[in-house]
C-alpha cells in the first residue's frame, strides 16, 4: 500500500516552525509560504511540503540574498 501522508493544520505548522499562525496566514496571502490545501474553512499542509519549504530557506549568512550565488 501507499505511504501515509502526514497532514498538519495551520496551528500545528505554527508550532512546528516557531512561526505565528497569523504570520502563516500572511504568507498564504502573499504566496510566500509553504504549499497548502484549503478544504472548506480548514487550511492544511502536507508535513513534507513544510519541511521542504523550511529547507529552501536555509542560509549560511544574513548578508547573502536567497537564490544569489
Beta strands, then each sheet from edge to edge (+ up, - down):
strand 1: 7-9
strand 2: 37-39
strand 3: 42-46
sheet 1: 1+ 3- 2+
end
